[in-house]
Amino acid sequence: MANIKDVAKHLGISVSTVSRAMNNHPDVREETKLQVMEAIRALNYRPNAIARGLINKKTYTIGLMIPEISDPFFAGLANAVEDTLSKKGYQVVYGNTNRDPEKEKQFLSNAIERQFDGLIITPDFLDDSFKELISSLDMPVVFLRRRTPPGLSAPYVDVDHYEAATEAVNYLIGMGHRQIGFIGMPESSFTGIQRLLGYKDTMWKHGLLSDDSNIVMSGGRNIDSGRKAMSKLYEKNPNITAVFAGNDLLGIGALEWLAQHKIAVPDQISVIGFDNLEYTELHWIQLTTMEQPRTEMGAKAAELLLQMVSDKEMTPKSELIKAKLIVRQTCKVLQI
C-alpha cells in the first residue's frame, strides 16, 4: 500500500513538502498542491482525513456544542449525533460548555480557527454577541434542542416543549387531579420556560391556577435539586395530589423526597417527569414521563447538517418532533 514517502518519491519532492501540501499550508504553491492530489489518486494512496480534506476541501470534522455532557439526556443526544456522522466518515469535536456563556462563545471562535465543516449547537445563552458570532461563521449550523433565534437562518431540531407540557398536565387533570404542583428548571432555561408556560396556561384554561403557590423553580436540574424543590412545594401546599417535574432528574428527586417522608406514590401523590431517561425505568418505582426522542433528534440534526455541508446554498426545513407520553407507575386516578 502506498504511503506518503511514495507520493514524495513519485513527485521528486520532500516528504515535508507533501505533508505541508496535505495540510493546505499557505507557503506551498497551488500547483504543487494539485500535483500532490493527482499523485495520491495515481498511487491509490488511502489518505487520512487531512488528505481527504485537501482533495474535497473539507476537514471531515464537525463541532458539537453541548451544555453539560454529564447530563444523561445530552450524553444520549451526543451519541446519536456522533453515530450518524461517523458512518459518513466525519469526526465529532465536542465543546462541553458547562452552561458557561463565555465557553459557548469561545467554542464558536475555535470553530473558525479549526475550520470545522459545520456545527451542531445546543446553546443555553443567546445574547446579541452570541448571535453576531453565529452570523459571522462561514459554515453551516444546526440548532439542536433549541429553536433558532430571530434574525438567523439556521434550521433547528427540537420537540414542542410547550405542547408536551400541556399534554402532561391534561393527563393529570383527566385523572381527576386539581391540586397539581410544578417543579421547574432554572428560569434562564428556554426549555424550562416553555414547559412552565405549558403548565400555567393549561391550569389557567381549566380554572385551576390563581397564583404561583403550586410552582417551585429549582436552582438546578439534578436529583438533589428535585428533592429540595419537592420539599419547598410540599411546604407551600401540603394538599397537592400531583406533581409535574420539568425534567426526569427533578422528578426522581421528588420521588425520593416523598419516599423519605413516607408519602405514597401514586396513592397519595402522582408524579410525571419529562425526558424519558434510562433512570426512569431503573428506579424503584418507574416514572411516568414525556419522552424526548434523543436518538431521533440527534440523528435528524446530523442529517440536516450533512445536507448543508454537501450543498452550501441549501437551508433545510427545521424539524419539530412530537414528544410522547410514556405511562408507567407514578400516576393514578384520584380517588375522591
N, C-alpha and C positions, 0 to 999 in steps of 0.2 A: 504494500500500500504506500502510495506517495506521501511524502511529508514536506515540511517547509524547506528543508535543505534541498530536496529535489526541485522545488519551484525555483529556489535561488540559483541552482546549478543550470537549470534549463534556460534561465534568462541571462546568466552571466553577471549576476549582481550578488551582493552580500545578503546573508540571512537577516541581518538587522534592517536592511532596506525593505525586504519583503515584509518583515514584521511591522515596520512603520507604515508601509502602504496599506497593510491589512487593518491597521488602526486608524486609517484615514488621516495620517499626520500631515499638517499643512506644509511641511518642508519638502514633501515628496511631490514631484510633478504629476499632474493628472495623466499624462501619457504613460508614466511608469505604473501608476495605479491600474490603468486599463490593461497594461501588459501582464501585471500580476493576476488580474481577474481571468484573463484569457489563458494563462498558464495553469491556473487552478482547474479550469474546465478541461483543458487539453490533457492534463496528467491525471484527471479523475481524482484529484485530491479532495478528500472529505473534510472540508473546512470546519473549524469550530464556529461558535456563534459570531465572533468578531468578523471572521472572513465572510460568513454568510451575510452579515450586515453590510459589508463593503459592496458585495455583489448586488444586494437588494435594497441598499440604502436604508437598512433597518438595524436596530441594535438587538432585536428579539428580547427586549426586557420591558416589562410593564410595571409601573408603580402602583402599589395598593396601600392607600392611607386608611388605617384602622384606628378608631379612638381608644380601644382597650382590648388587646389581644388576649388578655387573661379572662375576659368575659366570654363565657361559653357560647353565647349567641354569635358574637363576632368571630370567634375561632371557627365555628361551623361555616359561617359566611365566607371567610377567607379560604377555607379548604375547598369549597365549591368553586370559587374563582380560580384558584391555583390548579385544580384538577382539569378544568376546562381549557385553560391557557396552555398547560404543559402538554396536552395532547396535540396542540398546534405548534409545538416547538418553542414556546415562549417561557422565559424565566420571570418569576414574580419577585420584585424587591419590595419588602414590607416597610411601611412607615408607621410604627406604633406611637401615637402621639400622646397617649395617656391623658387625653382630653385637655391638652395644653394648646391654646391658640397660637402661641409663638412656635411650637413644634410643628403645627399644621402648616404655617407659612414657610418655615424652614424646609419642610419636605417638598413643597412646591418649588422653592428656589433650587433645591438639589435636583429636582426632576429636570429642570432646564439644563443644568450643568452635565448631568449624566445622559442626556439625550434619550430618555425613555421614548418608546414608540407610542405610549399612551398612558393614561391614568384612570384608575377607578378609585373614587374617594368617598369616604363617609365622614364628612366634617361635622364637628359639634358647633363651630362658630362661623358665622357668615357676615362679618363686618365688611365695610367698604374696601378696606385694604386687601382682604382675602379675595373679594370678587375681582378687584383690579389685577391681582396676581393670576387668577384663573384666566381672565381676558387676555393677558399678555402671553399665555402659553401657546406655543406653536405646535400643539399636539392635541389629539382627540382626548376628551374627558367624558366619563360617565359617572353620574352621582348614584350612589347605592345606599338604600335605606334612608334616603333623604331627597326631598324634592329640589329641583333646580331653582335657584333664586331668580327673581325677576331681573331681566337685563342680560342673562346668559342663555346661550342656545343649546347647551349640552343636554343630552337626554338623561333620564333617570330611571331607576328600577326601585319600586317601593311597594309597600302594602298601604291600603287605606286605613290608617290608624284610627281615624275618627269613626268611620263606618264600623270597624271591628269593635270599638268600644261601645257603640250603640247596640250592637248585636249582643255583646256580653251582658250589658245592663238589662236589655229587653228579655234576655233569657232568665235572669233572676226575677224580674218583675212578673214574668209569665209563670214562675213557680210560687207566686204569692208574696214575695218579699217587697216590703215598702221601706223599711229602715236599712238602706244599703249604703255602706261606707266606701270610701275610695282612698287607697294608699298610692300616692303618685311619686314619680321620679322627680329629680330636681327641676325647678321651674325654668331653667335655662335650656332644657331639652326640647327640641322641636317635636319629637315623637311623644314625649311625655305630655306636652301641652295639648296635642291633638287628642290623646286618649282622655285627658281631663275634660276637654270640651265635649267630647262624645258622651262622657258620663253625665256632665252637668246638663247638657241640652236634653238628653233622654229623660233624666229625672224631672227636669222642669216641664217637659212635654206632658208627663204623667201627673203633674201637680205634686211631686214628692220632694221638691227642693225649695226651701225657703231661705236658707243661709248656707254657710260653709261649715256648719258644725259637724258634718259627717265626712269632711275632707281633711286628710293629713298629707302634706307634701314632704317626703322624706329628704334627708340630706345626701342620700346615696342611692345606689342601685343594687346593693348586695343583700345577702340574707340577714346580716346584722341590722341593716337599715330597716328591713321588713319587720324584725322583732320590735325595734324601738317605735316604729310608726304604728304598729298594731297596739302597742301599749298606750300611746297617746290617743289613738282613735277610741279605744275602749274606755279610757278615762273621760273623754269628751262625751261619749254616748254609749253607756253600757246596754242600751236597748237595741243595738243593731242586730239584725238577723243574717246579714250577708255582707261580704267584702269583695270589691273588685280591686285587684292589685295591678299596678301599672306595668309590672313585668313578673316573670316566674320567680325570680330570686326574692323579690319582695313578698310574693305570695307564700313561698316556702318559709320565709322568716315569720310571716303572720301565723302559719300553721304551727310552727314550733312554739311561738309565744302562747297561743291558745292551748296547746297540749300541756305546756308547763303550768298553766293556770287552770288546768282541768276543765276547760270549756270544750265540749264535744263538737267535732266536725264530722259530718254536716248536721248532726241532730240539733245543735244549738245555734251554730253559725255556719253558713255556707261560704266558700271561698272560691274565687275564679281568678286565674292569672292571665299572663299574656306572653307568648313566645313559643311554647311547647319545647322546652329544653329537655334533654335526656333525664335530668334530675327529676322531672315531674312524674316519670314512670317508676323511678327507683326509690322515691321517698316512701316512708312507711304508710302514708295514705296518698294515693295517686291524685295529682292536682288536675282538676278541670281547667282548661285554658283556651285562649285564642292562639291558633298556630300561625306563626310567620314562616312560610316555607323557605328556609335558608338555602337549601340546595338549589331550588328553582331560581331564587333571587340571584344568588351568586353566579350561577351558570348563565342566566339571561344577561346579566351585566357584562360578563366576559364576551358573550356572543355579540352584543351590541358594539362593544369596543373593537372587536376584531373586524367587524364590518366597516367601521370608521377608519381603522388602520389601513385596510385594503383600498378604501376609496375616501380620500381626504375631503372630497366635496360632499360627502353623504352625512346627513344628520338623521339617524333612525328615530322612529317614534318611541316615546317613553312608554314604560310598562308599569301599570298599576295592578298588582296581583292581589286577589281577594284572600283575606285571612279566613281560617276555618275553625269553627268551634269544635274542640275535642272534649267530649264528655267523659269524665272519669268518676271519681268517688267523693268529691268535696262539695257537691251541691245537692240540695234536697228540697222537695216541695215543702213549703212552710205549713206546718200543722197548726191551725188556729183553734 
